[in-house]
C-alpha cells in the first residue's frame, strides 16, 4: 500500500469518531474494513477483541457508572485499561470485572487513581496519538497498521504483533513525538518468519484461524 494512502486511512480512523452524520459513518466503515485486512490478527480474533471491548465497557459502566473514566483496548484478547478511577478499590474492581469477561486472556491495568481528566486533556491525547501514527508512516521502518497506539495523559501505550526491529522503531517514534511523556511497551514480539507468514495472507484475503501468543 502506498504511503500516502496509508497515512490518509490511519488519520481518517483517528478523526472520524469525532465527526457526525451518515457520510462519516460510511467512510469509517470503509476505512476500518481496509485496515482490518492488513491486521496480523485473524478476522476472528479482531471480532473477538471488539466484542471484549464492548462487554468490558458495558459491565464496568453498569457497576461503577460515571464515577470512573476508563478506556478498554483489547488486542489478541489481552485488555489494556487506561483512565482514572477514584480509589484503589475501584481500580481492582474494574480489573476483576474485565478478567471475568469470556475469552479474556489477560489484563494490563494501567488505571490511575485520581480525578477524571477534562475533555481538553482527552482531545490533546487524541492529537498526540494522531502525531505518532503520522510519524510512523513517515519513518517507513514498519507498517503502522501493525501497532495500536493508545495515549492517556501523555503516556503512549503500544500494542501489536511485531518483530523486534519493528518494535524498536515503533518505540523510538513514540518516544520522540512531542507531547509524549512516557512510552509503555506492550508489544508482542514475533519472529520474522511468523511476520512474513501473517503478512503473506494479505494478498489473498485469508487469515490464520488463530495467532501465536507469547
C-alpha positions in Angstrom: 0.0 0.0 0.0 1.3 3.4 -0.9 2.5 5.6 2.0 0.1 8.5 1.2 -3.0 6.2 1.1 -1.9 4.5 4.4 -1.4 7.8 6.1 -4.9 9.0 5.0 -6.5 5.8 6.2 -4.8 6.0 9.6 -5.5 9.7 10.2 -9.1 9.1 9.0 -9.6 6.4 11.5 -8.4 8.7 14.2 -10.5 11.7 13.2 -13.8 10.1 12.1 -15.1 9.2 15.5 -15.3 12.9 16.3 -17.5 13.6 13.2 -21.3 13.4 12.9 -23.7 12.2 10.2 -24.2 9.3 7.8 -21.4 10.0 5.4 -18.6 9.8 8.1 -20.2 6.6 9.4 -20.0 5.0 5.9 -16.4 6.3 5.5 -15.5 5.0 8.9 -16.8 1.5 7.8 -14.7 1.6 4.6 -11.6 2.7 6.5 -12.0 0.1 9.2 -12.5 -2.6 6.6 -9.4 -1.7 4.7 -7.2 -1.6 7.8 -8.7 -4.8 9.1 -7.3 -6.7 6.0 -3.8 -5.5 6.9 -4.0 -6.6 10.5 -1.8 -9.5 11.6 -4.6 -10.8 13.8 -7.1 -13.2 12.3 -10.5 -11.8 11.4 -12.0 -13.9 14.2 -9.6 -12.5 16.7 -10.3 -8.9 15.6 -14.0 -9.6 16.0 -13.4 -11.2 19.4 -11.4 -8.2 20.5 -14.2 -5.8 19.6 -16.7 -7.9 21.5 -14.4 -8.0 24.5 -14.1 -4.2 24.5 -17.9 -3.8 24.3 -18.6 -6.3 27.0 -15.9 -4.9 29.3 -17.2 -1.4 28.9 -20.8 -2.4 29.5 -20.1 -4.5 32.6 -17.8 -1.9 34.2 -20.1 1.0 33.5 -23.0 -0.9 34.9 -21.1 -1.5 38.1 -19.1 1.7 38.5 -21.1 4.2 36.4 -19.9 7.7 36.0 -17.5 7.6 38.9 -14.8 6.5 36.6 -13.3 7.3 33.2 -11.9 4.0 31.6 -10.8 3.2 28.1 -10.9 -0.5 27.1 -8.4 -1.7 24.4 -8.3 -5.4 23.6 -5.6 -6.9 21.4 -5.2 -10.6 21.0 -7.7 -11.0 23.8 -5.5 -9.1 26.3 -7.2 -5.9 27.6 -5.5 -2.6 28.3 -7.3 -0.5 30.9 -6.4 3.2 30.9 -8.0 6.2 32.5 -8.9 7.4 36.0 -10.7 5.9 39.0 -11.5 7.4 42.4 -9.8 4.7 44.5 -7.6 1.7 44.6 -10.6 -0.4 45.3 -12.3 0.8 42.1 -9.2 0.1 40.1 -9.1 -3.5 41.4 -12.8 -4.0 40.9 -12.6 -2.8 37.3 -9.8 -5.3 36.6 -11.8 -8.1 38.3 -14.8 -7.4 36.1 -12.8 -7.5 32.9 -11.0 -10.7 33.9 -14.4 -12.3 34.1 -15.4 -11.4 30.5 -15.4 -14.5 28.3 -12.2 -15.2 26.3 -10.1 -12.5 28.0 -6.6 -13.9 28.4 -5.1 -11.2 30.5 -5.4 -7.6 31.7 -2.9 -4.7 31.7 -4.3 -2.5 34.5 -2.8 1.0 33.9 -5.7 2.9 35.6 -4.6 5.9 37.6 -6.2 6.7 41.0 -7.2 10.4 40.7 -9.6 12.9 39.3 -11.2 12.3 35.9 -9.4 14.2 33.0 -11.1 17.0 31.2 -12.3 17.0 27.6 -9.4 19.2 26.5 -6.9 16.7 28.0 -8.5 13.8 26.1 -8.6 15.9 22.9 -4.8 16.5 23.4 -4.2 12.8 23.9 -6.1 12.1 20.6 -3.9 14.7 18.9 -0.7 13.0 20.3 -1.9 9.6 19.0 -2.5 11.1 15.5 1.0 12.6 15.5 2.5 9.2 16.5 0.6 7.5 13.7 1.6 10.1 11.2 5.3 9.9 12.2 5.1 6.1 12.0 4.1 6.4 8.3 6.9 8.9 7.7 9.5 6.7 9.3 8.9 4.0 6.7 10.5 1.4 9.0 7.4 -0.6 9.9 3.8 -0.9 8.9 1.9 1.4 11.4 -1.2 -0.7 11.0 0.6 -3.4 13.0 1.0 -1.1 16.0 -2.0 0.1 18.0 -1.4 3.3 19.9 -3.4 4.5 23.0 -2.5 7.8 24.6 -3.7 8.7 28.1 -2.4 11.8 30.0 0.6 11.9 27.7 1.5 8.3 28.2 1.7 6.3 24.9 0.8 2.6 25.1 1.9 0.4 22.2 0.2 -2.9 21.4 0.6 -5.1 18.4 2.3 -8.2 16.9 5.7 -7.1 15.6 9.3 -8.3 15.1 12.0 -6.9 17.4 13.3 -4.3 14.8 9.7 -3.2 14.2 9.2 -2.8 18.0 12.4 -0.8 18.4 11.3 1.5 15.6 7.8 2.0 17.0 9.1 2.7 20.5 11.5 5.3 19.1 8.9 7.0 17.1 6.5 7.3 20.1 9.3 8.3 22.4 10.5 11.2 20.2 7.0 12.5 19.5 6.2 15.9 21.0 3.7 15.6 23.9 4.7 12.1 24.9 5.8 11.9 28.5 6.3 8.2 28.7 6.1 5.1 26.4 4.7 1.8 27.8 5.7 -1.2 25.6 3.0 -3.9 25.5 4.0 -5.2 22.0 4.1 -8.9 21.3 7.3 -10.0 19.7 7.1 -12.5 16.8 9.8 -14.0 14.6 10.5 -12.5 11.1 9.3 -15.8 9.7 6.0 -15.6 11.5 5.6 -12.0 10.4 6.1 -13.0 6.8 3.6 -15.8 7.1 0.9 -13.4 8.5 1.7 -10.7 6.1 1.5 -13.1 3.1 -2.2 -13.7 3.8 -3.0 -10.0 2.9 -2.7 -10.7 -0.8 -5.4 -13.5 -0.9 -7.6 -12.1 1.9 -7.4 -15.1 4.2 -6.2 -15.2 7.8 -5.0 -18.0 10.0 -7.7 -19.1 12.4 -5.5 -18.1 15.4 -2.3 -16.2 16.0 0.5 -17.1 18.3 0.6 -15.6 21.8 3.8 -15.1 23.9 
